[in-house]
Amino acid sequence: MTIKEVQEKILKLKKENDICILAHSYQAREITEIADFTGDSYALSKQASQVSNKNILMCGVHFMAETVKLISPEKRVLISHPEAGCAMAEMMDKALIGQVKQLYPNHKVVVYINSTAELKTICDVCVTSSSAVKIVGSMPEKDILFIPDCNLGAYVQEQLPEKNIKTLSGGCPTHAIVEATDVIKAKEEHPNALLLVHPECQPSVFHLADFVGSTSAIMEYAKKSSAKEFIIGTEISITEHLQFDCPEKTFYNLSYAMICKNMKMTTLMDVYNCVNGNGGKEIILDDQTINQARKCIDEMIKLGG
């Protein structure tokens, strides 16, 4: 089958089987084209809660599918590739953070949404990359333990100097891999281009950026900007999507090393197999985990997330 033929079969099968397809922005173009919604993990979870479909297929990584299940526990949620995990989400667990909390008993625990459902059960507030500054800024507490991404934590600290933010060594390997030398090289090669980077990058990188924001914010900025050239400092799929969406503009990757291997696990045929009932993995969470993990998400919503 050709790509177009597979896409047509998926579109037919998802209607027949009452499936809503969610695709994270880091997915390949042929997958985002057949998705009902494309975007960041939390935005996708909110979209899933608002549709009438009883079945949700997440084309992304495991914690994203878990988040959908936390917000819509009544729905059947599938992850398109069973082995698609997230290095950052899996680098800190409940046992470790439970011990750290004992060392900092007066700190409120703020957890990035890129974390497991189990870890969320012992955290106070959840944040996204786009809402982290707003949410932490809205909290009355001064002392914050921010996990698991130390780079995003550092970015929040710079925006909110009145807070005392403690971070641990952890983060996204895809974003942390780039350094200031990569920025200098890219700017030398493309002197007229604006640099747009994700706050999961190292401080030495986002300090040199023209714009720092979430994946969706980066895309929105590039689309609305009057500039014609951009260096994109996030997963390389975003550069490709922007090339399709803004053919009159030119986009460059900050580094071709910024590839999320887990995101690349999912293929169009994986999606086809899922909607055909022959693939994927259902996300199963017990009621206690759902109820406890939802508390930090509900607190985020309360604070304006």
N, C-alpha and C positions, 0 to 999 in steps of 0.2 A: 504493500500500500504506500501511496505517497503521503507526505505530511498533510496535505489538504484533505485527502480521503480520510485519514485518521481523525483529523479535527472534526470533519462532518459527522463521523460516526459517534464521536464523543458528545457533540452537541445534541444528537438525537437520543443517545442513551441516557444522558443526564436528565433530560425531560421525562423520559419514560420511567426512570427509577427515582424521581423526586430528589435529585442531588443538586446541591449548590456547590460550585467549585470556587475555592479561594486560592489565589496564587500570590505568594509574596513577590515583591518587586525584584528580588534577586533571581527569580525563575527565568528560564529561557523564553524568548519571544513567542515561540510556537505554543507555549503553555499559557502565557498571559493572554494570548489571543482568544482562547476558548474558556477563560475563567469568567465567572459572574462578577467577581470583584478582585481587584489587584491593589496592593498597598502594603503598609507596615502591619506588623503582627496584631497590635491592639485594634487598629482601625478595621482589620479584617474580622476580628472577633466580634466587634460591635455590629458590623454588617450582618454577620451570621445570625446574631440574636434577633435581627429585625425581619428576616425572611421567613416564609411559611414552610420552606422545605424541612423535612424531617431528617434528612441525611446531609451531612456536611463533609466535603472532601478538601483537606488542607494540602496544598502543594507547597511545601516548605519544610520546616524541621519540627522535631518532636515537641519542643516546649510551646510552639505556636498552636499545634493541635490541642495540647493540654489547655491552653488559655481559652480556646474556643469551647472546650468541654466545661471549663470552670464557669464561663459566662452563660452557656446554654446546656446545662446538665441533662435536660430532657431530650436532647437531640443525639442522634448517632453520629459520632465524629470519626473520620478515618484520616490517617496520615498516608500520603501517596507512596512513600518509600519507607518501609519499616526501620531501616538502618540510618535514616537521616537524622542525626543528632545535632548538638551544638556544643562545641568545645567550651565556650564561655559558660553556658547554662549548666554544664556538667562538672565544672571545676570546683564548685563549692557545694557541699551538701548540708543537710540538716544537722548532722552530728558536729561538723566543724564549726558552723556558725553558732550552734548552741553553746559551744565552749567559748567562742569569741565574745558572745553576749555576756558571759559571766565576768569577763575582763573589763567590759564597758557597760555596767548595769544601768547607767544613767543616759545612755545613748538610745535614741529611737532608730530602729533598723529600717532603712529605705532600700528596697530591692528593685533592681532593674527588671523589667518584664521579661528580659532574656534570662530566665531562670526556671528551674523545675517547679512543678506544683508542690512537691514535697517541701522544698526550701521556702516557698511562699507561706507555708503554714505557720512559720515562726517569725514572720516579718510584720512590721507595723504598717508600712505604706509601700505601694507599688508605684513605679514611674515608668514612663517611656522616654526615649531620647528627646522627643519634642516637648514633653511636659515636665521633665525633671527639674528644671530651674523654677518653674512656676509652682510646682507642688512643694518642693523643699522650702521655697520662699514663703509659702503659705502656712507652713508648720510653725506652731508657737515655740517648739523646742529649738534650742541652739545647738545642742550636741547630737550629731548624726553619724551613724555607721552606715556607709554607702557601699552596697555590694551588688554584683560581683565585679563590675568594671571600674578599675581605678582611674582610667583616662576620662570616662564620662564623669566620675566623681570629682576629678581635678577641674574639669570644665565647670561643673556646678559650683565648686568652691570659689573659683575666680569670679563668677557672676554674683556670688553671695558671700562677700568677705565677712559679713557679720555672723556667719555660721561657722561652727567648728566641725568640719567633716573629716571623719576617719575612714580611710580606705584600706583595702587589703590588696595584695599582689594578684591581679586577675584581670581578664579582659578578652577582647575579641582578637584572635590571632590574625584574622584577615585584615583588620584595620591597624593593629599594633605593629604590623610588619614594616610599614613605611616610616621613614625618618626624614629629618630636615634636609639631608643631602638629596633625597629623592625630589623634594619640593624645589630646591635650588636648581637641580638639573632640568626639571620640567619647565620651570619658569624661564630658564635660559633658552630652551628649545622653542617655547611658545610665549614670547614676551608680551603679547597682546591679550593673552587669555586670563580670565578670572579663575581663581582657585576656589573650588567649593568642596569642603570636606565634612566628614561625619565626626561628631565629638567623641567617638570611640577611638579616634586616632590619638597618637601621643601629643602632649601639649606642645612640644617643639614643632609639630606639624600644624596643629590648628592655630597656633600663634601667627603663622605665616599666611593664613587663609584670608580670602576676601569675604567669605561667608562660611559660617559653621552651622550645620543643622542636620536634622534627621533625613533619612532617605527621601521621604515625600517632600520635605522642605527644600532639599537640594534640587529635586526635579521641578518643583514649582518656581523656585528662584530662577533657574535656567530658562524656563519657558517664558517668564514674564520680563526678564531682563532685556534691556536694549543692546547689551553686549552681543558679540557674534562668535566669540571663542571662549571655551571653558575647559579647565582641567578638572576632572572629576575624581575626588579623593574618597571613594567608597567602592563597594564591590563592582567589578567591571561590567556586570549586566546592566547597570544603570546608564553607563555610557552608551551602550547599544540601544537601549530603550529611547534615550534622548535623541539619538541619531535618527530614529524612525519618527519620533514625535516632532522634532524640529529640524527638518532637512535643510532649512536655510541657514542653520548655525553649524559650527564645527566643535566637536567634543574630543578630548584626549583623556586617556587614562593616566592618573598620577603614577600608577605602577601596575604592570600586568601581573604582578604577584598577588594583587588583591582579589583572589578567587576563593570563594567559599566552596570547598569540596563537598560539604554536606548538601548545600543547595543544588549543586550540579548532579547529585545522585538521581534526582527525579527526571525521568524522560517522558516524552509525550506518550509512549507506549505504556508506561507505568500508569498514567492517568487513564488511558483507554482500558487497561485491565481492571482498574478500580471501578470505573463506572459500569463495566461489564460483569462485575461481581467476582472477579478472579484475582484480585490483588489488594495491596494496601494492608493496613493494620488498624483495627478499631482501638480507640483510646478508652481505656476503662479506668475510672477513678472511683474510689469508695466515697460514700457520703461524708464521712468525717474529713477526709482530705479536701473535698470540694468545699465544705462549709468553712473550714479553717483557712484555706488558701484564698477564698473569696473575700475574707475580711480586709486584706491589704489592698485588694482591687477596689472594693467598695469605698475604702478610705481615700483612694486616689480619685475616684469619681466625686466624692464629697468635697475634696479640696480643689476640684476644677479640672481633673484630668480627662 
